[in-house]
Amino acid sequence: MNKQIYVALIAGCLSLSMVSVAQADDSSATPTHADKKAAKEQSKADKKADVAQAKANKSKTDAQADADKAAADAKEKDAKKE
């Protein structure tokens, strides 16, 4: 479930990034206050997405480490039986 939330957050941030990039391509327009505010909010959203991705990566790494340790313990236990 948490993975789905992280994926949704990242997808949402990516789509917002694509919209802001499309808007930024219009070089004839000068940035308005609303544009600056939107860019600031986008930056905040990007940071939150980065934090969420880092937490997801850490959880995945921790789970893999736990699985590796369990596998090693099982092999050691089997070796002692023989």
N, C-alpha and C positions, 0 to 999 in steps of 0.2 A: 504494500500500500504506500509506504513512504517513497519507494522508487517512483511510483506513478505520480506522486505529488511533485517530486523533484523534476521529473521529465516535463510535467505540465508547466511548472514555473519556468524552466529553461526555454521551452517552446514559446511561451508567451513573451519572454524577454527577447528572444531572437526575432520574433515577428515584429515587436516594437522597434527593435534595432533596425530592421529592414525598412520600416516606415520612416524612421528618422533619417536614415541614410538617403532614401529617395527624396525626402524633403531637403536635405542638405545639398543635393546635387543642383538645385536651382540657385546658381551663383549670382543671378541678377537681383535676387531679393535680399534686403538687409535684414539681419536677425532682429526680431521684435522682442519685446519683453516676454511675451508668451512663448516664443521660440527658446529664449534663454531659460525660462522656467521649465519648459518641457525637456530641454537638454539636461538640466540639473536633476529632474525627476528620473530621467532615463539612466543617468549615471548612478543614482541611488539604486534603481532596480537592477542594473548590471552588477553592482557590488553585492546585492542580496543574492542574486543568482550565482555569483562566484562563490559566496559563502556556502550556499546550499549544495553546490556541486562539490566543494571541498569536503563538506560533511558526508555526502554520499560516498565519495571516494574513500574517506577514512573508514566509514562503516564497512564498505566492501573489503578493504584491506584487512581490517580487524577480523571480519568473518572468515576470510581466507586463512589468516594466521591461526585462528582457532581450529579450523578444519585440518590444516596441516599438522598442528600439534596433536589433534585427536588421532589422525592417521598414524603419526609416528608412535604415539602411545600404544595404539592397537598392534602395530608391527612388533614393538618391543615386548608386549604381553604375549603375542603369539610365539616369538622367538624363545621366551623363557619357558613356554610349555613344552617345547621340543627338546 
